[in-house]
Every structure is written in C-alpha cells, then in structure tokens.
Amino acid sequence: MDQTRRRPWRKSSYTGNDNCVELCGSLDRVRDSKQRDNGPELMFPPRVLAAFLAAVKTGRLDG
C-alpha cells in the first residue's frame, strides 16, 4: 500500500455534520467529507495548497 494512503485524514474542528473538506498527509490531498468512500480526491502541490489555506485564513477570499 502507498505510504500516503495510510496517513490519516483530518478536518477542521469548526465543522459539524460532515459538511467540510478533509486534508490528508502533508496537505496535498483533499476530499469531500460527505463522500469519503466514493468521491474524488484532489491532489495539489503542497506549496499551492498551503498558499490557498493561508488566503482562506486571512479572509482574502471572502466575497
């Protein structure tokens, strides 16, 4: 089994009722928490995802 497949998925503690995305590994894989078993996984270079998360945390993407 691939090493990245054994890393635990994490989601925000601010989330309730599985309405969130989950991150895995070194923040390079993302999935919908409502479709854990059959939904797609998106993969990003770690630097790209880290920049996106920083923008979210600082409110730069708020509309």
C-alpha positions in Angstrom: 0.0 0.0 0.0 1.2 3.5 -0.9 2.6 5.4 2.2 0.2 8.4 1.5 -2.8 6.1 1.7 -2.1 5.2 5.3 -1.9 8.8 6.5 -5.0 9.9 8.5 -7.5 12.3 7.0 -8.2 15.5 9.1 -11.0 18.0 9.0 -11.5 21.3 10.8 -12.7 21.2 14.4 -15.1 24.1 13.4 -17.0 21.7 11.1 -20.2 19.9 12.0 -22.3 17.2 10.4 -19.6 16.2 7.8 -20.1 19.4 5.8 -16.5 20.0 5.1 -13.4 19.0 3.2 -10.7 16.8 4.7 -7.0 17.1 4.2 -4.5 14.2 4.2 -0.8 13.8 4.5 1.4 16.9 4.0 -1.7 18.9 3.0 -1.5 17.6 -0.6 -4.8 15.6 -0.9 -8.3 17.0 -0.4 -11.7 15.2 -0.4 -15.3 15.9 0.4 -16.2 14.6 3.9 -19.7 13.6 2.7 -18.2 11.3 0.0 -15.3 9.7 1.8 -15.6 6.3 0.2 -16.7 7.0 -3.4 -15.9 10.7 -4.0 -12.8 12.0 -5.8 -9.6 13.1 -4.2 -7.9 16.2 -5.4 -4.2 16.4 -5.3 -2.2 19.7 -5.1 1.5 20.5 -4.8 1.9 21.2 -1.0 3.0 24.9 -1.7 -0.1 25.6 -3.7 -2.5 24.2 -1.1 -0.6 26.0 1.7 -1.0 29.3 -0.2 -4.7 28.7 -0.7 -5.2 27.8 3.0 -3.3 31.0 4.1 -5.6 33.1 1.8 -8.7 31.5 3.4 -7.5 32.0 6.9 -6.7 35.7 6.3 -10.1 36.3 4.7 -8.6 37.3 1.3 -11.2 35.1 -0.5 -14.3 36.4 1.4 -16.8 37.8 -1.1 
